[in-house]
Amino acid sequence: MDETIYRELKGDLIRYATVLVGPSDAEDVLSTVIARVYRSGRTLSDLEAPRPYLMKSVFHEAMDRKRQRRMLPLVDQAVEPADARPDVFDAVVGLPIQQRAAIYLSYWVGMTSDEAARYMGCRPATVRRYLHLAKRKLEGVLDA
């Protein structure tokens, strides 16, 4: 059962981690999250809602890594959506990690603020604030 859950969610979790920490650390973030679940004595099938739990855990692990390093490197070669303009994509990877997560979940995945908040472990109003701040920073690029 756990193997099925992991295979089903791995692609989305790796893409999300890649947007947050870059391709070189994405697999490490996911491995850390999965190991933490098992160290706690639980399994993936024990989780009531594995997808939101793991997405939130990936976000928090990315934030922990940022705090540990004091300066999280920008995503160097994150998987760019096929229809994204390179200038917009480059501007997005330059955003703070919380704003990057909100942009990714809201616009690339298509989640509502309520859904994104559940995955980020914050309130919907906080997600909307991150989106507002990100849009302000991206205004010049988006208007071009």
DONUKE-779480 format. One record per residue: y, z, x of N, C-alpha, C, CB in turn; residue number from 1. Coordinates in nm, 3 decimals, m for minus. Each point is the difference from the previous one (the first is absolute). Glycine has a CB too. Layout:
BEGIN
SITE:n_north:n_up:n_east:ca_north:ca_up:ca_east:c_north:c_up:c_east:cb_north:cb_up:cb_east:titi
SITE:Y:Z:X:Y:Z:X:Y:Z:X:Y:Z:X:NUM
...
//
This chain:
BEGIN
SITE:n_north:n_up:n_east:ca_north:ca_up:ca_east:c_north:c_up:c_east:cb_north:cb_up:cb_east:titi
SITE:m0.121:0.000:0.082:0.121:0.000:m0.082:0.126:0.000:0.086:m0.126:0.121:m0.179:1
SITE:0.129:m0.036:0.283:0.117:0.007:0.087:0.024:m0.133:0.071:m0.041:0.244:0.032:2
SITE:m0.067:m0.307:0.011:0.013:m0.127:0.070:0.062:m0.105:m0.092:m0.200:0.056:0.143:3
SITE:0.162:m0.058:m0.269:0.056:m0.094:m0.097:0.150:0.026:m0.021:m0.225:m0.016:m0.114:4
SITE:0.261:0.142:0.100:0.141:0.036:m0.018:0.080:m0.044:0.122:m0.064:0.196:m0.146:5
SITE:0.011:m0.166:0.264:0.071:m0.035:0.125:0.018:m0.152:0.012:m0.095:0.206:0.110:6
SITE:m0.013:m0.281:m0.132:0.010:m0.146:0.009:0.100:m0.057:m0.100:m0.238:m0.006:0.079:7
SITE:0.241:0.062:m0.198:0.090:m0.047:m0.106:0.148:0.025:0.036:m0.182:0.043:m0.168:8
SITE:0.211:0.068:0.232:0.138:0.040:0.026:0.050:m0.031:0.140:m0.035:0.177:m0.164:9
SITE:m0.054:m0.203:0.257:0.037:m0.015:0.141:0.110:m0.104:0.023:m0.232:0.066:0.058:10
SITE:0.220:m0.183:m0.116:0.099:m0.106:0.022:0.140:0.042:m0.040:m0.179:m0.167:m0.037:11
SITE:0.192:0.224:m0.082:0.131:0.046:m0.047:0.055:0.112:0.087:m0.063:m0.065:m0.232:12
SITE:m0.025:0.157:0.271:0.044:0.113:0.081:0.044:m0.046:0.139:m0.157:0.149:m0.127:13
SITE:0.086:m0.243:0.186:0.039:m0.052:0.132:0.131:m0.075:m0.009:m0.241:m0.018:0.064:14
SITE:0.260:m0.065:m0.168:0.127:m0.072:m0.015:0.116:0.098:m0.014:m0.121:m0.191:m0.109:15
SITE:0.103:0.294:0.028:0.104:0.101:m0.020:0.031:0.071:0.131:m0.074:0.032:m0.239:16
SITE:m0.030:0.011:0.310:0.020:0.067:0.128:0.069:m0.093:0.100:m0.203:0.143:m0.042:17
SITE:0.169:m0.271:0.040:0.061:m0.097:0.091:0.150:m0.011:m0.025:m0.215:m0.127:0.009:18
SITE:0.254:0.126:m0.135:0.143:m0.005:m0.032:0.071:0.126:0.048:m0.050:m0.144:m0.201:19
SITE:m0.017:0.256:0.194:0.062:0.128:0.035:0.004:0.027:0.151:m0.076:0.084:m0.219:20
SITE:m0.034:m0.115:0.290:m0.007:0.037:0.142:m0.027:m0.116:0.094:m0.080:0.218:m0.076:21
SITE:0.054:m0.335:0.024:m0.029:m0.115:0.086:m0.149:m0.023:0.014:0.212:0.042:0.124:22
SITE:m0.248:m0.162:m0.084:m0.142:m0.037:0.006:m0.079:0.076:0.105:0.066:m0.221:m0.079:23
SITE:m0.002:0.263:0.186:m0.075:0.067:0.106:m0.044:0.141:m0.041:0.128:m0.133:0.167:24
SITE:m0.059:0.197:m0.262:m0.034:0.136:m0.041:m0.059:0.008:m0.141:0.180:0.078:0.148:25
SITE:m0.184:m0.187:m0.221:m0.041:0.004:m0.140:m0.143:0.052:m0.017:0.154:m0.191:m0.044:26
SITE:m0.248:0.139:0.123:m0.139:0.043:m0.012:m0.014:0.148:0.037:m0.078:m0.234:0.053:27
SITE:0.154:0.279:0.047:m0.005:0.141:0.040:0.049:0.091:m0.112:0.035:m0.068:0.238:28
SITE:0.070:0.025:m0.306:0.052:0.079:m0.112:m0.107:0.014:m0.107:0.235:m0.078:0.048:29
SITE:m0.297:m0.033:m0.085:m0.103:0.005:m0.104:m0.120:0.084:0.045:0.074:m0.227:m0.081:30
SITE:m0.116:0.212:0.205:m0.112:0.080:0.050:0.031:0.149:m0.005:m0.066:m0.190:0.149:31
SITE:0.189:0.226:m0.113:0.041:0.140:m0.004:m0.005:0.054:m0.142:0.147:m0.038:0.200:32
SITE:m0.100:m0.042:m0.294:0.001:0.041:m0.141:m0.144:0.021:m0.051:0.217:m0.126:m0.036:33
SITE:m0.304:0.030:0.065:m0.140:0.011:m0.047:m0.068:0.119:0.066:m0.010:m0.251:m0.035:34
SITE:0.032:0.270:0.165:m0.061:0.114:0.070:0.049:0.132:m0.059:m0.016:m0.138:0.209:35
SITE:0.143:0.143:m0.247:0.055:0.123:m0.057:m0.068:0.033:m0.133:0.221:m0.047:0.113:36
SITE:m0.251:m0.055:m0.193:m0.070:0.022:m0.127:m0.135:0.066:0.028:0.116:m0.200:m0.106:37
SITE:m0.192:0.145:0.200:m0.133:0.052:0.029:0.005:0.137:0.067:m0.081:m0.234:0.022:38
SITE:0.181:0.258:0.065:0.013:0.132:0.063:0.029:0.109:m0.103:0.082:m0.112:0.208:39
SITE:m0.020:0.072:m0.319:0.031:0.098:m0.104:m0.124:0.037:m0.083:0.233:m0.090:m0.009:40
SITE:m0.345:0.024:0.038:m0.123:0.030:m0.073:m0.019:m0.086:m0.124:0.018:0.229:0.085:41
SITE:0.073:m0.323:m0.106:m0.012:m0.089:m0.116:m0.048:m0.137:0.045:0.183:0.125:m0.119:42
SITE:m0.213:m0.208:0.022:m0.033:m0.141:0.024:0.096:m0.084:m0.082:m0.245:0.052:0.045:43
SITE:0.248:m0.181:m0.021:0.089:m0.088:m0.076:m0.036:0.001:m0.148:0.029:m0.145:0.202:44
SITE:m0.156:0.156:m0.232:m0.042:0.003:m0.141:0.037:0.132:m0.069:m0.187:m0.155:0.059:45
SITE:0.219:0.259:0.019:0.046:0.126:m0.057:0.144:m0.009:m0.049:m0.157:0.122:0.152:46
SITE:0.232:m0.216:m0.099:0.142:m0.013:m0.036:0.013:m0.051:m0.143:0.060:m0.045:0.241:47
SITE:0.027:0.108:m0.318:0.019:m0.039:m0.140:0.054:m0.142:m0.010:0.041:0.239:m0.060:48
SITE:0.057:m0.271:0.142:0.060:m0.134:0.003:0.013:m0.040:0.148:0.128:0.037:m0.222:49
SITE:m0.231:m0.099:0.279:0.001:m0.028:0.144:0.116:m0.088:0.047:m0.245:0.022:m0.010:50
SITE:0.279:m0.126:m0.066:0.105:m0.092:0.046:0.135:0.070:0.017:m0.119:m0.185:m0.116:51
SITE:0.174:0.252:0.014:0.129:0.066:0.020:m0.008:0.110:0.106:0.057:m0.051:m0.237:52
SITE:m0.167:0.124:0.239:m0.015:0.107:0.099:0.007:m0.057:0.142:m0.139:0.132:m0.164:53
SITE:0.064:m0.239:0.189:m0.004:m0.058:0.134:0.131:m0.069:0.037:m0.246:m0.030:m0.026:54
SITE:0.311:m0.035:m0.071:0.130:m0.063:0.028:0.102:0.108:0.037:m0.052:m0.190:m0.160:55
SITE:0.053:0.298:0.086:0.093:0.110:0.030:m0.033:0.059:0.137:0.026:0.051:m0.247:56
SITE:m0.153:m0.038:0.277:m0.041:0.055:0.129:0.040:m0.091:0.115:m0.191:0.114:m0.113:57
SITE:0.179:m0.246:0.094:0.044:m0.096:0.102:0.150:0.015:0.024:m0.185:m0.161:m0.066:58
SITE:0.260:0.172:m0.041:0.146:0.018:0.013:0.031:0.127:0.078:0.035:m0.122:m0.218:59
SITE:m0.100:0.232:0.184:0.028:0.127:0.066:m0.045:m0.001:0.147:m0.023:0.115:m0.221:60
SITE:m0.087:m0.180:0.249:m0.044:m0.012:0.140:0.100:m0.084:0.080:m0.242:0.021:m0.072:61
SITE:0.293:m0.126:0.012:0.103:m0.081:0.068:0.125:0.084:0.028:m0.087:m0.208:m0.113:62
SITE:0.127:0.289:0.015:0.116:0.088:0.020:m0.028:0.103:0.110:0.065:m0.030:m0.243:63
SITE:m0.186:0.085:0.246:m0.036:0.096:0.104:0.009:m0.065:0.138:m0.151:0.120:m0.162:64
SITE:0.102:m0.242:0.173:0.008:m0.070:0.129:0.144:m0.025:0.040:m0.220:m0.109:m0.047:65
SITE:0.304:0.080:m0.050:0.142:m0.021:0.031:0.060:0.130:0.054:0.018:m0.177:m0.179:66
SITE:m0.047:0.286:0.115:0.052:0.129:0.045:m0.053:0.035:0.139:0.016:0.077:m0.240:67
SITE:m0.142:m0.106:0.263:m0.060:0.033:0.129:0.062:m0.082:0.112:m0.213:0.058:m0.116:68
SITE:0.243:m0.179:0.092:0.053:m0.088:0.104:0.152:0.003:0.009:m0.198:m0.144:m0.032:69
SITE:0.259:0.204:m0.069:0.146:0.005:m0.010:0.062:m0.136:m0.026:m0.003:0.195:0.152:70
SITE:m0.064:m0.300:m0.116:0.054:m0.133:m0.022:m0.116:m0.094:m0.025:0.202:0.046:0.146:71
SITE:m0.229:m0.076:m0.272:m0.111:m0.089:m0.035:0.040:m0.143:0.033:m0.078:0.157:m0.183:72
SITE:m0.001:m0.228:0.264:0.036:m0.139:0.029:0.001:m0.082:m0.129:m0.100:0.020:0.231:73
SITE:0.188:m0.115:m0.237:0.005:m0.087:m0.117:m0.128:m0.082:m0.007:0.251:m0.010:0.012:74
SITE:m0.283:m0.034:m0.130:m0.117:m0.086:m0.016:0.021:m0.123:0.085:m0.045:0.085:m0.235:75
SITE:m0.047:m0.109:0.329:0.021:m0.110:0.091:m0.054:m0.132:m0.053:m0.009:0.163:0.183:76
SITE:m0.106:m0.160:m0.243:m0.055:m0.124:m0.052:m0.072:0.027:m0.132:m0.024:m0.091:0.234:77
SITE:0.089:0.159:m0.323:m0.063:0.033:m0.128:m0.035:m0.129:m0.075:0.128:0.217:m0.011:78
SITE:m0.225:m0.206:m0.075:m0.043:m0.117:m0.077:0.110:m0.035:m0.100:m0.246:0.063:0.027:79
SITE:0.306:m0.175:m0.005:0.112:m0.044:m0.080:m0.050:m0.071:m0.126:0.143:m0.023:0.207:80
SITE:m0.089:0.057:m0.325:m0.040:m0.072:m0.120:0.032:m0.149:0.016:0.038:0.208:m0.141:81
SITE:m0.124:m0.292:0.089:0.014:m0.145:0.020:0.134:m0.054:m0.049:m0.246:m0.018:m0.022:82
SITE:0.301:0.075:m0.084:0.123:m0.054:m0.056:0.126:0.073:0.048:m0.132:m0.068:m0.197:83
SITE:0.117:0.158:0.294:0.116:0.077:0.048:0.082:m0.083:0.098:m0.127:0.216:m0.031:84
SITE:0.258:m0.203:0.020:0.088:m0.063:0.099:m0.007:0.082:0.128:0.155:m0.092:m0.181:85
SITE:m0.168:0.029:0.295:m0.011:0.075:0.126:0.118:0.095:0.024:m0.129:m0.190:0.092:86
SITE:0.250:0.148:m0.128:0.116:0.087:0.023:m0.006:0.125:m0.088:0.136:m0.202:0.062:87
SITE:m0.183:0.186:m0.185:m0.014:0.114:m0.090:m0.111:0.091:0.050:0.083:m0.138:m0.195:88
SITE:m0.194:0.079:0.233:m0.112:0.079:0.051:0.042:0.081:0.123:m0.161:m0.172:m0.088:89
SITE:0.231:0.109:0.181:0.047:0.070:0.121:0.093:0.114:m0.036:m0.022:m0.211:0.131:90
SITE:0.109:0.189:m0.231:0.092:0.106:m0.042:m0.076:0.116:m0.064:0.181:m0.173:m0.034:91
SITE:m0.285:0.143:m0.043:m0.079:0.104:m0.066:m0.071:0.087:0.103:m0.031:m0.149:m0.200:92
SITE:m0.026:0.090:0.303:m0.072:0.081:0.099:0.096:0.087:0.082:m0.177:m0.176:0.011:93
SITE:0.306:0.148:m0.020:0.099:0.083:0.067:0.046:0.119:m0.083:0.072:m0.201:0.120:94
SITE:m0.118:0.212:m0.244:0.039:0.111:m0.087:m0.075:0.128:0.038:0.047:m0.164:m0.186:95
SITE:0.006:0.280:0.148:m0.075:0.125:0.018:m0.132:m0.008:m0.078:0.216:0.131:0.030:96
SITE:m0.313:m0.056:0.015:m0.136:m0.011:m0.053:m0.009:0.026:m0.151:m0.081:0.070:0.223:97
SITE:0.161:0.025:m0.277:m0.006:0.028:m0.143:0.051:m0.121:m0.079:0.032:0.247:0.045:98
SITE:0.076:m0.308:0.002:0.054:m0.117:m0.069:m0.096:m0.118:0.012:0.235:0.080:0.045:99
SITE:m0.297:m0.094:0.072:m0.098:m0.107:0.020:m0.117:0.017:m0.097:0.067:m0.018:0.243:100
SITE:m0.114:0.141:m0.259:m0.111:0.027:m0.092:0.040:m0.034:m0.143:m0.085:0.182:0.154:101
SITE:0.205:m0.141:m0.195:0.046:m0.028:m0.136:0.012:m0.151:m0.025:0.124:0.219:m0.002:102
SITE:m0.070:m0.291:0.099:0.012:m0.146:m0.012:m0.138:m0.064:m0.010:0.214:0.005:0.131:103
SITE:m0.305:0.036:m0.043:m0.134:m0.057:m0.001:m0.071:0.022:m0.133:m0.011:0.037:0.246:104
SITE:0.010:0.088:m0.291:m0.072:0.032:m0.124:0.066:m0.063:m0.122:m0.074:0.214:0.104:105
SITE:0.206:m0.216:m0.107:0.070:m0.051:m0.118:0.004:m0.152:m0.006:0.137:0.204:0.003:106
SITE:m0.107:m0.269:0.108:0.021:m0.144:m0.003:m0.118:m0.081:0.047:0.236:0.046:0.035:107
SITE:m0.308:m0.001:0.066:m0.113:m0.078:0.048:m0.125:0.028:m0.082:0.098:0.001:0.227:108
SITE:m0.117:0.124:m0.269:m0.118:0.035:m0.080:0.031:m0.011:m0.150:m0.080:0.154:0.184:109
SITE:0.208:m0.130:m0.221:0.041:m0.013:m0.140:m0.013:0.127:m0.081:m0.067:m0.233:0.017:110
SITE:0.074:0.348:0.047:m0.011:0.127:m0.072:0.133:0.040:m0.062:m0.183:0.070:0.156:111
SITE:0.176:0.009:m0.260:0.119:0.060:m0.058:0.041:0.118:0.087:m0.066:m0.072:m0.236:112
SITE:0.184:0.127:0.211:0.045:0.118:0.075:m0.095:0.118:m0.022:0.238:m0.078:m0.018:113
SITE:m0.288:0.092:m0.103:m0.094:0.109:m0.029:m0.128:m0.015:0.081:0.096:0.018:m0.232:114
SITE:m0.149:m0.141:0.237:m0.124:m0.024:0.075:0.024:0.020:0.150:m0.077:m0.162:m0.176:115
SITE:0.185:0.107:0.227:0.031:0.014:0.143:0.018:0.147:0.037:0.109:m0.228:m0.001:116
SITE:m0.045:0.304:m0.086:0.021:0.143:0.026:m0.133:0.072:0.013:0.217:m0.008:m0.125:117
SITE:m0.310:m0.029:0.043:m0.133:0.061:0.006:m0.066:m0.028:0.135:m0.022:m0.023:m0.250:118
SITE:0.040:m0.098:0.301:m0.061:m0.039:0.127:0.075:0.057:0.119:m0.081:m0.208:m0.108:119
SITE:0.209:0.236:0.092:0.081:0.054:0.110:0.008:0.152:m0.003:0.131:m0.211:m0.002:120
SITE:m0.172:0.271:m0.108:0.004:0.146:m0.010:0.140:0.054:m0.021:m0.198:0.007:0.145:121
SITE:0.276:m0.079:m0.225:0.137:0.044:m0.030:0.030:m0.030:m0.146:0.074:m0.040:0.241:122
SITE:0.048:0.064:m0.282:0.040:m0.027:m0.139:0.044:m0.146:m0.016:0.071:0.242:m0.028:123
SITE:m0.081:m0.298:m0.092:0.046:m0.138:m0.024:0.147:m0.018:0.035:m0.170:m0.019:m0.181:124
SITE:0.252:0.120:0.157:0.142:m0.010:0.034:0.019:m0.015:0.151:0.058:0.138:m0.202:125
SITE:m0.144:m0.076:0.278:0.008:m0.012:0.146:m0.034:m0.143:0.042:m0.061:0.244:0.027:126
SITE:m0.040:m0.303:m0.089:m0.035:m0.139:0.030:0.118:m0.091:m0.033:m0.245:0.048:m0.047:127
SITE:0.305:m0.027:m0.069:0.116:m0.082:m0.039:0.114:0.016:0.100:m0.066:0.021:m0.241:128
SITE:0.084:0.100:0.292:0.105:0.024:0.101:m0.033:m0.076:0.129:0.048:0.227:m0.099:129
SITE:m0.172:m0.221:0.143:m0.040:m0.075:0.119:0.024:m0.150:m0.020:m0.172:0.175:0.053:130
SITE:0.141:m0.225:m0.172:0.021:m0.142:m0.028:0.149:m0.034:0.002:m0.209:m0.003:m0.139:131
SITE:0.290:0.091:0.081:0.145:m0.021:m0.001:0.054:m0.005:0.143:0.016:0.116:m0.224:132
SITE:m0.055:m0.020:0.305:0.047:0.005:0.139:m0.047:m0.124:0.077:m0.003:0.252:m0.008:133
SITE:m0.121:m0.292:m0.014:m0.053:m0.118:0.069:0.076:m0.126:m0.042:m0.226:0.110:0.013:134
SITE:0.252:m0.123:m0.142:0.074:m0.118:m0.047:0.139:m0.007:0.061:m0.129:0.009:m0.214:135
SITE:0.194:0.108:0.227:0.133:0.002:0.062:m0.007:m0.047:0.145:0.067:0.188:m0.152:136
SITE:m0.170:m0.145:0.222:m0.016:m0.041:0.140:m0.038:m0.147:0.013:m0.067:0.233:0.055:137
SITE:0.003:m0.286:m0.158:m0.048:m0.138:0.005:0.097:m0.099:m0.064:m0.231:0.090:m0.004:138
SITE:0.343:m0.043:m0.052:0.093:m0.087:m0.074:0.038:m0.126:0.076:0.087:0.202:m0.110:139
SITE:m0.046:m0.189:0.232:0.042:m0.117:0.077:m0.110:m0.103:0.018:0.160:0.145:0.116:140
SITE:m0.281:m0.097:m0.095:m0.113:m0.090:0.020:m0.040:m0.066:m0.130:m0.080:0.142:0.190:141
SITE:0.079:m0.064:m0.298:m0.042:m0.053:m0.130:0.101:m0.099:m0.057:m0.122:0.213:m0.041:142
SITE:0.250:m0.196:0.073:0.103:m0.090:m0.052:0.002:m0.134:0.072:0.133:0.198:m0.061:143
SITE:m0.191:m0.203:0.180:0.003:m0.122:0.081:m0.088:m0.109:m0.057:0.046:0.138:0.200:144
//
